[in-house]
Amino acid sequence: MELADRAVGFLLSLISLSIFTYYTFWVIILPFVDSDHFIQQYFLPQEYAILIPVFAGVVLLCLLCVFVGLVMLKSKKKKA
């Protein structure tokens, strides 16, 4: 089981590093590259650089609130 945990950890680290590198390049470096450069075709428009993290944050916050609400409801039923 330890090997599987390491593999999952390595995979998650690799995915996180890839997303971080892509987003950093997209937000910090890409605005200084000409708009007709070929590298621009691999990235979404700049507006999405803000919209995607905000949307992901709202979804995460909603899921967290639902989880806390369900835990509170279950703990209330156990007391009664």
HTML snippet that shows the backbone in 3Dmol.js (N, CA, C, O; Angstrom):
<script src="https://3Dmol.org/build/3Dmol-min.js"></script>
<div id="view" style="width:600px;height:400px;position:relative"></div>
<script>
const pdb = `
ATOM      1  N   MET A   1       0.818  -1.186   0.000  1.00  0.00           N
ATOM      2  CA  MET A   1       0.000   0.000   0.000  1.00  0.00           C
ATOM      3  C   MET A   1       0.869   1.259   0.000  1.00  0.00           C
ATOM      4  O   MET A   1       0.465   2.289  -0.541  1.00  0.00           O
ATOM      5  N   GLU A   2       2.037   1.184   0.592  1.00  0.00           N
ATOM      6  CA  GLU A   2       2.917   2.345   0.669  1.00  0.00           C
ATOM      7  C   GLU A   2       3.380   2.777  -0.714  1.00  0.00           C
ATOM      8  O   GLU A   2       3.519   3.971  -0.976  1.00  0.00           O
ATOM      9  N   LEU A   3       3.618   1.826  -1.592  1.00  0.00           N
ATOM     10  CA  LEU A   3       4.042   2.152  -2.956  1.00  0.00           C
ATOM     11  C   LEU A   3       2.917   2.854  -3.716  1.00  0.00           C
ATOM     12  O   LEU A   3       3.172   3.787  -4.477  1.00  0.00           O
ATOM     13  N   ALA A   4       1.692   2.418  -3.515  1.00  0.00           N
ATOM     14  CA  ALA A   4       0.551   3.057  -4.170  1.00  0.00           C
ATOM     15  C   ALA A   4       0.372   4.485  -3.657  1.00  0.00           C
ATOM     16  O   ALA A   4       0.065   5.389  -4.434  1.00  0.00           O
ATOM     17  N   ASP A   5       0.561   4.688  -2.361  1.00  0.00           N
ATOM     18  CA  ASP A   5       0.461   6.031  -1.796  1.00  0.00           C
ATOM     19  C   ASP A   5       1.537   6.949  -2.367  1.00  0.00           C
ATOM     20  O   ASP A   5       1.277   8.116  -2.658  1.00  0.00           O
ATOM     21  N   ARG A   6       2.726   6.422  -2.522  1.00  0.00           N
ATOM     22  CA  ARG A   6       3.810   7.218  -3.109  1.00  0.00           C
ATOM     23  C   ARG A   6       3.513   7.572  -4.561  1.00  0.00           C
ATOM     24  O   ARG A   6       3.783   8.687  -5.007  1.00  0.00           O
ATOM     25  N   ALA A   7       2.957   6.617  -5.289  1.00  0.00           N
ATOM     26  CA  ALA A   7       2.631   6.862  -6.692  1.00  0.00           C
ATOM     27  C   ALA A   7       1.550   7.931  -6.822  1.00  0.00           C
ATOM     28  O   ALA A   7       1.640   8.812  -7.677  1.00  0.00           O
ATOM     29  N   VAL A   8       0.534   7.852  -5.977  1.00  0.00           N
ATOM     30  CA  VAL A   8      -0.530   8.850  -6.000  1.00  0.00           C
ATOM     31  C   VAL A   8       0.022  10.210  -5.602  1.00  0.00           C
ATOM     32  O   VAL A   8      -0.317  11.220  -6.219  1.00  0.00           O
ATOM     33  N   GLY A   9       0.860  10.249  -4.587  1.00  0.00           N
ATOM     34  CA  GLY A   9       1.484  11.500  -4.165  1.00  0.00           C
ATOM     35  C   GLY A   9       2.344  12.099  -5.253  1.00  0.00           C
ATOM     36  O   GLY A   9       2.306  13.308  -5.482  1.00  0.00           O
ATOM     37  N   PHE A  10       3.119  11.267  -5.926  1.00  0.00           N
ATOM     38  CA  PHE A  10       3.962  11.743  -7.020  1.00  0.00           C
ATOM     39  C   PHE A  10       3.112  12.275  -8.167  1.00  0.00           C
ATOM     40  O   PHE A  10       3.430  13.312  -8.749  1.00  0.00           O
ATOM     41  N   LEU A  11       2.035  11.571  -8.491  1.00  0.00           N
ATOM     42  CA  LEU A  11       1.144  12.004  -9.567  1.00  0.00           C
ATOM     43  C   LEU A  11       0.476  13.335  -9.227  1.00  0.00           C
ATOM     44  O   LEU A  11       0.400  14.225 -10.075  1.00  0.00           O
ATOM     45  N   LEU A  12      -0.004  13.475  -8.002  1.00  0.00           N
ATOM     46  CA  LEU A  12      -0.617  14.733  -7.589  1.00  0.00           C
ATOM     47  C   LEU A  12       0.388  15.877  -7.591  1.00  0.00           C
ATOM     48  O   LEU A  12       0.053  16.995  -7.981  1.00  0.00           O
ATOM     49  N   SER A  13       1.605  15.608  -7.162  1.00  0.00           N
ATOM     50  CA  SER A  13       2.645  16.635  -7.196  1.00  0.00           C
ATOM     51  C   SER A  13       2.972  17.040  -8.629  1.00  0.00           C
ATOM     52  O   SER A  13       3.153  18.223  -8.916  1.00  0.00           O
ATOM     53  N   LEU A  14       3.046  16.077  -9.512  1.00  0.00           N
ATOM     54  CA  LEU A  14       3.339  16.362 -10.912  1.00  0.00           C
ATOM     55  C   LEU A  14       2.218  17.181 -11.555  1.00  0.00           C
ATOM     56  O   LEU A  14       2.493  18.122 -12.300  1.00  0.00           O
ATOM     57  N   ILE A  15       0.975  16.839 -11.280  1.00  0.00           N
ATOM     58  CA  ILE A  15      -0.165  17.591 -11.816  1.00  0.00           C
ATOM     59  C   ILE A  15      -0.172  19.007 -11.257  1.00  0.00           C
ATOM     60  O   ILE A  15      -0.387  19.964 -12.002  1.00  0.00           O
ATOM     61  N   SER A  16       0.058  19.151  -9.967  1.00  0.00           N
ATOM     62  CA  SER A  16       0.084  20.478  -9.348  1.00  0.00           C
ATOM     63  C   SER A  16       1.196  21.341  -9.917  1.00  0.00           C
ATOM     64  O   SER A  16       0.988  22.523 -10.193  1.00  0.00           O
ATOM     65  N   LEU A  17       2.362  20.767 -10.092  1.00  0.00           N
ATOM     66  CA  LEU A  17       3.486  21.509 -10.662  1.00  0.00           C
ATOM     67  C   LEU A  17       3.203  21.914 -12.108  1.00  0.00           C
ATOM     68  O   LEU A  17       3.561  23.014 -12.528  1.00  0.00           O
ATOM     69  N   SER A  18       2.570  21.039 -12.855  1.00  0.00           N
ATOM     70  CA  SER A  18       2.222  21.360 -14.243  1.00  0.00           C
ATOM     71  C   SER A  18       1.218  22.506 -14.313  1.00  0.00           C
ATOM     72  O   SER A  18       1.384  23.430 -15.109  1.00  0.00           O
ATOM     73  N   ILE A  19       0.183  22.450 -13.485  1.00  0.00           N
ATOM     74  CA  ILE A  19      -0.820  23.517 -13.465  1.00  0.00           C
ATOM     75  C   ILE A  19      -0.195  24.831 -13.022  1.00  0.00           C
ATOM     76  O   ILE A  19      -0.485  25.879 -13.600  1.00  0.00           O
ATOM     77  N   PHE A  20       0.656  24.790 -12.007  1.00  0.00           N
ATOM     78  CA  PHE A  20       1.323  26.000 -11.527  1.00  0.00           C
ATOM     79  C   PHE A  20       2.204  26.612 -12.610  1.00  0.00           C
ATOM     80  O   PHE A  20       2.191  27.827 -12.810  1.00  0.00           O
ATOM     81  N   THR A  21       2.965  25.782 -13.304  1.00  0.00           N
ATOM     82  CA  THR A  21       3.843  26.272 -14.368  1.00  0.00           C
ATOM     83  C   THR A  21       3.042  26.868 -15.514  1.00  0.00           C
ATOM     84  O   THR A  21       3.375  27.943 -16.012  1.00  0.00           O
ATOM     85  N   TYR A  22       1.991  26.180 -15.936  1.00  0.00           N
ATOM     86  CA  TYR A  22       1.137  26.668 -17.020  1.00  0.00           C
ATOM     87  C   TYR A  22       0.508  28.005 -16.642  1.00  0.00           C
ATOM     88  O   TYR A  22       0.544  28.953 -17.427  1.00  0.00           O
ATOM     89  N   TYR A  23      -0.069  28.084 -15.444  1.00  0.00           N
ATOM     90  CA  TYR A  23      -0.752  29.309 -15.013  1.00  0.00           C
ATOM     91  C   TYR A  23       0.236  30.462 -14.852  1.00  0.00           C
ATOM     92  O   TYR A  23      -0.063  31.592 -15.238  1.00  0.00           O
ATOM     93  N   THR A  24       1.403  30.188 -14.290  1.00  0.00           N
ATOM     94  CA  THR A  24       2.409  31.227 -14.116  1.00  0.00           C
ATOM     95  C   THR A  24       2.875  31.769 -15.461  1.00  0.00           C
ATOM     96  O   THR A  24       2.995  32.981 -15.639  1.00  0.00           O
ATOM     97  N   PHE A  25       3.131  30.888 -16.390  1.00  0.00           N
ATOM     98  CA  PHE A  25       3.533  31.328 -17.730  1.00  0.00           C
ATOM     99  C   PHE A  25       2.414  32.123 -18.386  1.00  0.00           C
ATOM    100  O   PHE A  25       2.667  33.144 -19.025  1.00  0.00           O
ATOM    101  N   TRP A  26       1.178  31.661 -18.232  1.00  0.00           N
ATOM    102  CA  TRP A  26       0.014  32.291 -18.838  1.00  0.00           C
ATOM    103  C   TRP A  26      -0.203  33.708 -18.304  1.00  0.00           C
ATOM    104  O   TRP A  26      -0.500  34.626 -19.069  1.00  0.00           O
ATOM    105  N   VAL A  27      -0.052  33.882 -16.983  1.00  0.00           N
ATOM    106  CA  VAL A  27      -0.381  35.159 -16.358  1.00  0.00           C
ATOM    107  C   VAL A  27       0.795  36.132 -16.349  1.00  0.00           C
ATOM    108  O   VAL A  27       0.597  37.332 -16.533  1.00  0.00           O
ATOM    109  N   ILE A  28       2.004  35.641 -16.140  1.00  0.00           N
ATOM    110  CA  ILE A  28       3.139  36.544 -15.959  1.00  0.00           C
ATOM    111  C   ILE A  28       3.919  36.784 -17.246  1.00  0.00           C
ATOM    112  O   ILE A  28       4.304  37.919 -17.526  1.00  0.00           O
ATOM    113  N   ILE A  29       4.154  35.758 -18.022  1.00  0.00           N
ATOM    114  CA  ILE A  29       5.028  35.901 -19.189  1.00  0.00           C
ATOM    115  C   ILE A  29       4.262  36.206 -20.468  1.00  0.00           C
ATOM    116  O   ILE A  29       4.711  37.012 -21.283  1.00  0.00           O
ATOM    117  N   LEU A  30       3.112  35.571 -20.649  1.00  0.00           N
ATOM    118  CA  LEU A  30       2.376  35.696 -21.907  1.00  0.00           C
ATOM    119  C   LEU A  30       1.934  37.117 -22.264  1.00  0.00           C
ATOM    120  O   LEU A  30       1.896  37.435 -23.453  1.00  0.00           O
ATOM    121  N   PRO A  31       1.598  37.984 -21.315  1.00  0.00           N
ATOM    122  CA  PRO A  31       1.232  39.353 -21.711  1.00  0.00           C
ATOM    123  C   PRO A  31       2.362  40.114 -22.424  1.00  0.00           C
ATOM    124  O   PRO A  31       2.093  41.085 -23.130  1.00  0.00           O
ATOM    125  N   PHE A  32       3.590  39.696 -22.253  1.00  0.00           N
ATOM    126  CA  PHE A  32       4.716  40.363 -22.892  1.00  0.00           C
ATOM    127  C   PHE A  32       5.082  39.752 -24.245  1.00  0.00           C
ATOM    128  O   PHE A  32       6.005  40.221 -24.912  1.00  0.00           O
ATOM    129  N   VAL A  33       4.364  38.715 -24.645  1.00  0.00           N
ATOM    130  CA  VAL A  33       4.605  38.058 -25.930  1.00  0.00           C
ATOM    131  C   VAL A  33       3.638  38.650 -26.957  1.00  0.00           C
ATOM    132  O   VAL A  33       2.482  38.924 -26.636  1.00  0.00           O
ATOM    133  N   ASP A  34       4.107  38.844 -28.178  1.00  0.00           N
ATOM    134  CA  ASP A  34       3.263  39.396 -29.232  1.00  0.00           C
ATOM    135  C   ASP A  34       2.018  38.543 -29.435  1.00  0.00           C
ATOM    136  O   ASP A  34       2.053  37.322 -29.277  1.00  0.00           O
ATOM    137  N   SER A  35       0.918  39.202 -29.785  1.00  0.00           N
ATOM    138  CA  SER A  35      -0.351  38.489 -29.934  1.00  0.00           C
ATOM    139  C   SER A  35      -0.383  37.575 -31.156  1.00  0.00           C
ATOM    140  O   SER A  35      -1.214  36.668 -31.218  1.00  0.00           O
ATOM    141  N   ASP A  36       0.498  37.791 -32.125  1.00  0.00           N
ATOM    142  CA  ASP A  36       0.520  36.926 -33.304  1.00  0.00           C
ATOM    143  C   ASP A  36       1.573  35.822 -33.210  1.00  0.00           C
ATOM    144  O   ASP A  36       1.805  35.102 -34.180  1.00  0.00           O
ATOM    145  N   HIS A  37       2.207  35.688 -32.050  1.00  0.00           N
ATOM    146  CA  HIS A  37       3.206  34.637 -31.848  1.00  0.00           C
ATOM    147  C   HIS A  37       2.501  33.285 -31.760  1.00  0.00           C
ATOM    148  O   HIS A  37       1.375  33.204 -31.270  1.00  0.00           O
ATOM    149  N   PHE A  38       3.158  32.224 -32.232  1.00  0.00           N
ATOM    150  CA  PHE A  38       2.529  30.897 -32.274  1.00  0.00           C
ATOM    151  C   PHE A  38       2.197  30.350 -30.886  1.00  0.00           C
ATOM    152  O   PHE A  38       1.288  29.530 -30.758  1.00  0.00           O
ATOM    153  N   ILE A  39       2.901  30.776 -29.858  1.00  0.00           N
ATOM    154  CA  ILE A  39       2.677  30.248 -28.511  1.00  0.00           C
ATOM    155  C   ILE A  39       1.304  30.667 -27.968  1.00  0.00           C
ATOM    156  O   ILE A  39       0.768  30.012 -27.074  1.00  0.00           O
ATOM    157  N   GLN A  40       0.743  31.742 -28.497  1.00  0.00           N
ATOM    158  CA  GLN A  40      -0.546  32.238 -28.027  1.00  0.00           C
ATOM    159  C   GLN A  40      -1.685  31.252 -28.285  1.00  0.00           C
ATOM    160  O   GLN A  40      -2.698  31.282 -27.587  1.00  0.00           O
ATOM    161  N   GLN A  41      -1.528  30.390 -29.270  1.00  0.00           N
ATOM    162  CA  GLN A  41      -2.603  29.445 -29.594  1.00  0.00           C
ATOM    163  C   GLN A  41      -2.772  28.359 -28.535  1.00  0.00           C
ATOM    164  O   GLN A  41      -3.793  27.671 -28.524  1.00  0.00           O
ATOM    165  N   TYR A  42      -1.799  28.191 -27.647  1.00  0.00           N
ATOM    166  CA  TYR A  42      -1.873  27.155 -26.619  1.00  0.00           C
ATOM    167  C   TYR A  42      -2.513  27.646 -25.323  1.00  0.00           C
ATOM    168  O   TYR A  42      -2.639  26.878 -24.369  1.00  0.00           O
ATOM    169  N   PHE A  43      -2.916  28.908 -25.277  1.00  0.00           N
ATOM    170  CA  PHE A  43      -3.454  29.486 -24.057  1.00  0.00           C
ATOM    171  C   PHE A  43      -4.811  30.117 -24.324  1.00  0.00           C
ATOM    172  O   PHE A  43      -5.081  30.611 -25.418  1.00  0.00           O
ATOM    173  N   LEU A  44      -5.658  30.091 -23.305  1.00  0.00           N
ATOM    174  CA  LEU A  44      -6.950  30.750 -23.374  1.00  0.00           C
ATOM    175  C   LEU A  44      -6.757  32.265 -23.302  1.00  0.00           C
ATOM    176  O   LEU A  44      -5.672  32.733 -22.956  1.00  0.00           O
ATOM    177  N   PRO A  45      -7.799  33.037 -23.626  1.00  0.00           N
ATOM    178  CA  PRO A  45      -7.695  34.494 -23.470  1.00  0.00           C
ATOM    179  C   PRO A  45      -7.428  34.890 -22.015  1.00  0.00           C
ATOM    180  O   PRO A  45      -7.746  34.136 -21.094  1.00  0.00           O
ATOM    181  N   GLN A  46      -6.850  36.064 -21.815  1.00  0.00           N
ATOM    182  CA  GLN A  46      -6.435  36.523 -20.488  1.00  0.00           C
ATOM    183  C   GLN A  46      -7.596  36.630 -19.496  1.00  0.00           C
ATOM    184  O   GLN A  46      -7.382  36.481 -18.293  1.00  0.00           O
ATOM    185  N   GLU A  47      -8.824  36.887 -19.972  1.00  0.00           N
ATOM    186  CA  GLU A  47      -9.963  37.024 -19.053  1.00  0.00           C
ATOM    187  C   GLU A  47     -10.166  35.757 -18.231  1.00  0.00           C
ATOM    188  O   GLU A  47     -10.570  35.817 -17.069  1.00  0.00           O
ATOM    189  N   TYR A  48      -9.886  34.621 -18.837  1.00  0.00           N
ATOM    190  CA  TYR A  48     -10.068  33.350 -18.146  1.00  0.00           C
ATOM    191  C   TYR A  48      -9.030  33.131 -17.046  1.00  0.00           C
ATOM    192  O   TYR A  48      -9.225  32.276 -16.182  1.00  0.00           O
ATOM    193  N   ALA A  49      -7.953  33.873 -17.062  1.00  0.00           N
ATOM    194  CA  ALA A  49      -6.939  33.738 -16.019  1.00  0.00           C
ATOM    195  C   ALA A  49      -7.491  34.154 -14.662  1.00  0.00           C
ATOM    196  O   ALA A  49      -6.994  33.708 -13.627  1.00  0.00           O
ATOM    197  N   ILE A  50      -8.507  34.999 -14.658  1.00  0.00           N
ATOM    198  CA  ILE A  50      -9.160  35.397 -13.417  1.00  0.00           C
ATOM    199  C   ILE A  50     -10.430  34.577 -13.193  1.00  0.00           C
ATOM    200  O   ILE A  50     -10.706  34.143 -12.075  1.00  0.00           O
ATOM    201  N   LEU A  51     -11.195  34.370 -14.256  1.00  0.00           N
ATOM    202  CA  LEU A  51     -12.490  33.693 -14.109  1.00  0.00           C
ATOM    203  C   LEU A  51     -12.369  32.248 -13.630  1.00  0.00           C
ATOM    204  O   LEU A  51     -13.157  31.812 -12.791  1.00  0.00           O
ATOM    205  N   ILE A  52     -11.408  31.510 -14.143  1.00  0.00           N
ATOM    206  CA  ILE A  52     -11.272  30.095 -13.776  1.00  0.00           C
ATOM    207  C   ILE A  52     -10.929  29.922 -12.291  1.00  0.00           C
ATOM    208  O   ILE A  52     -11.592  29.132 -11.619  1.00  0.00           O
ATOM    209  N   PRO A  53      -9.921  30.625 -11.745  1.00  0.00           N
ATOM    210  CA  PRO A  53      -9.657  30.463 -10.305  1.00  0.00           C
ATOM    211  C   PRO A  53     -10.796  30.956  -9.411  1.00  0.00           C
ATOM    212  O   PRO A  53     -11.055  30.369  -8.360  1.00  0.00           O
ATOM    213  N   VAL A  54     -11.481  32.034  -9.824  1.00  0.00           N
ATOM    214  CA  VAL A  54     -12.603  32.520  -9.026  1.00  0.00           C
ATOM    215  C   VAL A  54     -13.721  31.480  -9.022  1.00  0.00           C
ATOM    216  O   VAL A  54     -14.281  31.179  -7.967  1.00  0.00           O
ATOM    217  N   PHE A  55     -14.049  30.934 -10.182  1.00  0.00           N
ATOM    218  CA  PHE A  55     -15.079  29.912 -10.273  1.00  0.00           C
ATOM    219  C   PHE A  55     -14.700  28.682  -9.448  1.00  0.00           C
ATOM    220  O   PHE A  55     -15.536  28.136  -8.728  1.00  0.00           O
ATOM    221  N   ALA A  56     -13.457  28.249  -9.551  1.00  0.00           N
ATOM    222  CA  ALA A  56     -12.998  27.087  -8.785  1.00  0.00           C
ATOM    223  C   ALA A  56     -13.067  27.364  -7.281  1.00  0.00           C
ATOM    224  O   ALA A  56     -13.426  26.478  -6.506  1.00  0.00           O
ATOM    225  N   GLY A  57     -12.731  28.567  -6.870  1.00  0.00           N
ATOM    226  CA  GLY A  57     -12.813  28.931  -5.457  1.00  0.00           C
ATOM    227  C   GLY A  57     -14.243  28.935  -4.938  1.00  0.00           C
ATOM    228  O   GLY A  57     -14.509  28.473  -3.829  1.00  0.00           O
ATOM    229  N   VAL A  58     -15.167  29.460  -5.746  1.00  0.00           N
ATOM    230  CA  VAL A  58     -16.575  29.478  -5.341  1.00  0.00           C
ATOM    231  C   VAL A  58     -17.115  28.051  -5.230  1.00  0.00           C
ATOM    232  O   VAL A  58     -17.827  27.728  -4.279  1.00  0.00           O
ATOM    233  N   VAL A  59     -16.782  27.210  -6.190  1.00  0.00           N
ATOM    234  CA  VAL A  59     -17.229  25.811  -6.139  1.00  0.00           C
ATOM    235  C   VAL A  59     -16.647  25.110  -4.913  1.00  0.00           C
ATOM    236  O   VAL A  59     -17.359  24.386  -4.217  1.00  0.00           O
ATOM    237  N   LEU A  60     -15.369  25.320  -4.649  1.00  0.00           N
ATOM    238  CA  LEU A  60     -14.731  24.708  -3.480  1.00  0.00           C
ATOM    239  C   LEU A  60     -15.374  25.190  -2.186  1.00  0.00           C
ATOM    240  O   LEU A  60     -15.604  24.396  -1.274  1.00  0.00           O
ATOM    241  N   LEU A  61     -15.664  26.481  -2.099  1.00  0.00           N
ATOM    242  CA  LEU A  61     -16.302  27.028  -0.908  1.00  0.00           C
ATOM    243  C   LEU A  61     -17.709  26.461  -0.722  1.00  0.00           C
ATOM    244  O   LEU A  61     -18.116  26.158   0.400  1.00  0.00           O
ATOM    245  N   CYS A  62     -18.439  26.321  -1.807  1.00  0.00           N
ATOM    246  CA  CYS A  62     -19.788  25.728  -1.731  1.00  0.00           C
ATOM    247  C   CYS A  62     -19.724  24.271  -1.272  1.00  0.00           C
ATOM    248  O   CYS A  62     -20.505  23.851  -0.419  1.00  0.00           O
ATOM    249  N   LEU A  63     -18.797  23.509  -1.835  1.00  0.00           N
ATOM    250  CA  LEU A  63     -18.652  22.114  -1.416  1.00  0.00           C
ATOM    251  C   LEU A  63     -18.255  22.007   0.052  1.00  0.00           C
ATOM    252  O   LEU A  63     -18.733  21.124   0.764  1.00  0.00           O
ATOM    253  N   LEU A  64     -17.395  22.892   0.499  1.00  0.00           N
ATOM    254  CA  LEU A  64     -16.989  22.901   1.898  1.00  0.00           C
ATOM    255  C   LEU A  64     -18.172  23.220   2.805  1.00  0.00           C
ATOM    256  O   LEU A  64     -18.339  22.590   3.849  1.00  0.00           O
ATOM    257  N   CYS A  65     -18.991  24.191   2.416  1.00  0.00           N
ATOM    258  CA  CYS A  65     -20.178  24.537   3.210  1.00  0.00           C
ATOM    259  C   CYS A  65     -21.169  23.382   3.253  1.00  0.00           C
ATOM    260  O   CYS A  65     -21.744  23.106   4.305  1.00  0.00           O
ATOM    261  N   VAL A  66     -21.377  22.710   2.141  1.00  0.00           N
ATOM    262  CA  VAL A  66     -22.276  21.555   2.113  1.00  0.00           C
ATOM    263  C   VAL A  66     -21.733  20.446   3.015  1.00  0.00           C
ATOM    264  O   VAL A  66     -22.495  19.821   3.753  1.00  0.00           O
ATOM    265  N   PHE A  67     -20.440  20.200   2.962  1.00  0.00           N
ATOM    266  CA  PHE A  67     -19.837  19.163   3.809  1.00  0.00           C
ATOM    267  C   PHE A  67     -20.011  19.492   5.290  1.00  0.00           C
ATOM    268  O   PHE A  67     -20.407  18.632   6.077  1.00  0.00           O
ATOM    269  N   VAL A  68     -19.717  20.726   5.666  1.00  0.00           N
ATOM    270  CA  VAL A  68     -19.861  21.127   7.067  1.00  0.00           C
ATOM    271  C   VAL A  68     -21.325  21.032   7.488  1.00  0.00           C
ATOM    272  O   VAL A  68     -21.617  20.594   8.600  1.00  0.00           O
ATOM    273  N   GLY A  69     -22.243  21.433   6.620  1.00  0.00           N
ATOM    274  CA  GLY A  69     -23.668  21.331   6.930  1.00  0.00           C
ATOM    275  C   GLY A  69     -24.114  19.896   7.138  1.00  0.00           C
ATOM    276  O   GLY A  69     -24.863  19.604   8.070  1.00  0.00           O
ATOM    277  N   LEU A  70     -23.657  18.999   6.274  1.00  0.00           N
ATOM    278  CA  LEU A  70     -24.014  17.588   6.435  1.00  0.00           C
ATOM    279  C   LEU A  70     -23.443  16.999   7.715  1.00  0.00           C
ATOM    280  O   LEU A  70     -24.118  16.228   8.395  1.00  0.00           O
ATOM    281  N   VAL A  71     -22.223  17.348   8.046  1.00  0.00           N
ATOM    282  CA  VAL A  71     -21.623  16.851   9.288  1.00  0.00           C
ATOM    283  C   VAL A  71     -22.396  17.369  10.495  1.00  0.00           C
ATOM    284  O   VAL A  71     -22.625  16.635  11.456  1.00  0.00           O
ATOM    285  N   MET A  72     -22.799  18.642  10.440  1.00  0.00           N
ATOM    286  CA  MET A  72     -23.566  19.200  11.554  1.00  0.00           C
ATOM    287  C   MET A  72     -24.926  18.508  11.687  1.00  0.00           C
ATOM    288  O   MET A  72     -25.375  18.231  12.800  1.00  0.00           O
ATOM    289  N   LEU A  73     -25.580  18.230  10.556  1.00  0.00           N
ATOM    290  CA  LEU A  73     -26.869  17.548  10.616  1.00  0.00           C
ATOM    291  C   LEU A  73     -26.739  16.139  11.157  1.00  0.00           C
ATOM    292  O   LEU A  73     -27.568  15.698  11.953  1.00  0.00           O
ATOM    293  N   LYS A  74     -25.706  15.428  10.732  1.00  0.00           N
ATOM    294  CA  LYS A  74     -25.505  14.061  11.229  1.00  0.00           C
ATOM    295  C   LYS A  74     -25.176  14.041  12.707  1.00  0.00           C
ATOM    296  O   LYS A  74     -25.652  13.166  13.430  1.00  0.00           O
ATOM    297  N   SER A  75     -24.369  14.991  13.176  1.00  0.00           N
ATOM    298  CA  SER A  75     -24.030  15.028  14.602  1.00  0.00           C
ATOM    299  C   SER A  75     -25.237  15.420  15.433  1.00  0.00           C
ATOM    300  O   SER A  75     -25.361  14.992  16.580  1.00  0.00           O
ATOM    301  N   LYS A  76     -26.128  16.226  14.874  1.00  0.00           N
ATOM    302  CA  LYS A  76     -27.345  16.624  15.596  1.00  0.00           C
ATOM    303  C   LYS A  76     -28.293  15.430  15.728  1.00  0.00           C
ATOM    304  O   LYS A  76     -28.950  15.277  16.757  1.00  0.00           O
ATOM    305  N   LYS A  77     -28.371  14.592  14.707  1.00  0.00           N
ATOM    306  CA  LYS A  77     -29.244  13.408  14.762  1.00  0.00           C
ATOM    307  C   LYS A  77     -28.727  12.386  15.774  1.00  0.00           C
ATOM    308  O   LYS A  77     -29.522  11.690  16.406  1.00  0.00           O
ATOM    309  N   LYS A  78     -27.406  12.286  15.936  1.00  0.00           N
ATOM    310  CA  LYS A  78     -26.851  11.329  16.904  1.00  0.00           C
ATOM    311  C   LYS A  78     -27.157  11.740  18.334  1.00  0.00           C
ATOM    312  O   LYS A  78     -27.357  10.884  19.195  1.00  0.00           O
ATOM    313  N   LYS A  79     -27.196  13.042  18.597  1.00  0.00           N
ATOM    314  CA  LYS A  79     -27.497  13.530  19.950  1.00  0.00           C
ATOM    315  C   LYS A  79     -28.961  13.281  20.311  1.00  0.00           C
ATOM    316  O   LYS A  79     -29.275  13.020  21.473  1.00  0.00           O
ATOM    317  N   ALA A  80     -29.835  13.358  19.351  1.00  0.00           N
ATOM    318  CA  ALA A  80     -31.287  13.230  19.632  1.00  0.00           C
ATOM    319  C   ALA A  80     -31.727  11.801  19.806  1.00  0.00           C
ATOM    320  O   ALA A  80     -32.907  11.543  20.044  1.00  0.00           O
TER     321      ALA A  80
END
`;
const viewer = $3Dmol.createViewer("view");
viewer.addModel(pdb, "pdb");
viewer.setStyle({}, {cartoon: {color: "spectrum"}});
viewer.zoomTo();
viewer.render();
</script>
